[in-house]
Amino acid sequence: MSALANAMRLQAAMERSTEAKPRKGIVSSYNANTYSVKVRIQPENVETGWLSLAAAAVGNGWGVIFAPSIGDQVDVHFEEGNANSGFVCSRFFDDQDRPMAVPSGEFWMVHKTGSFLKFTSDGKISVNGAAEIDVTTPVVNIVASGAANVTAPQINLGADGADLKEILTSAFASLFNGHTHKSNGSGVQTDPPQQQADSSHMTSTVKAS
């Protein structure tokens, strides 16, 4: 029995000696069509073939994609220790690519352009578009229990397939339709204007309840 046990331990040791261990590497190439990378294993600087890159969620034509950059430091693992079955499962900050100082419990997604999405501990969600924010959907519903504030040097509203009139509310139409003037500067008031504002003069794009 002792000889058999020793032989088994020897065989296990030999298998472990040929098992590929997780390695650190540097991304040297990226294929966006297959979401795969080539990596230079460190410190030998030997380049691998194409390796699959792990993702947070995947589907046929959809998923969560954070495209790597050339020079990213990554962790390369090998399925069942097989050196021919490598994949990249993690990326790391390093001395060149320094991490952001994100407070504990917060979630930030920040692009190198400065655009960001931040979930902060005060309950706020902050969105910043360094150039532009585009939203496309059949219906947009915004419900605020407090105020809804829009501040901009210029605010443009449009209705698809229709010309947008200058904003004219029913309150202003009522004031316009009933206003009078003194006749020729005397104390007699004129009749209301014959040209009355109606629904055709008011915008239907923006309404007040």
HELIX and SHEET records of a PDB file:
HELIX    1   1 SER A    2  THR A   18  1                                  17    
HELIX    2   2 GLU A   79  GLY A   81  5                                   3    
HELIX    3   3 SER A  170  GLY A  178  1                                   9    
HELIX    4   4 SER A  183  GLY A  185  5                                   3    
HELIX    5   5 SER A  199  HIS A  201  5                                   3    
SHEET    1   A 6 VAL A  46  GLU A  47  0                                        
SHEET    2   A 6 SER A  36  ILE A  41 -1                                        
SHEET    3   A 6 ARG A  23  ASN A  31 -1                                        
SHEET    4   A 6 GLN A  73  PHE A  78 -1                                        
SHEET    5   A 6 GLY A  86  PHE A  92 -1                                        
SHEET    6   A 6 LEU A  51  LEU A  53  1                                        
SHEET    1   B 2 ALA A  57  GLY A  59  0                                        
SHEET    2   B 2 TRP A  62  VAL A  64 -1                                        
SHEET    1   C 3 PHE A 107  VAL A 110  0                                        
SHEET    2   C 3 PHE A 116  PHE A 119 -1                                        
SHEET    3   C 3 ILE A 125  ASN A 128 -1                                        
END                                                                             
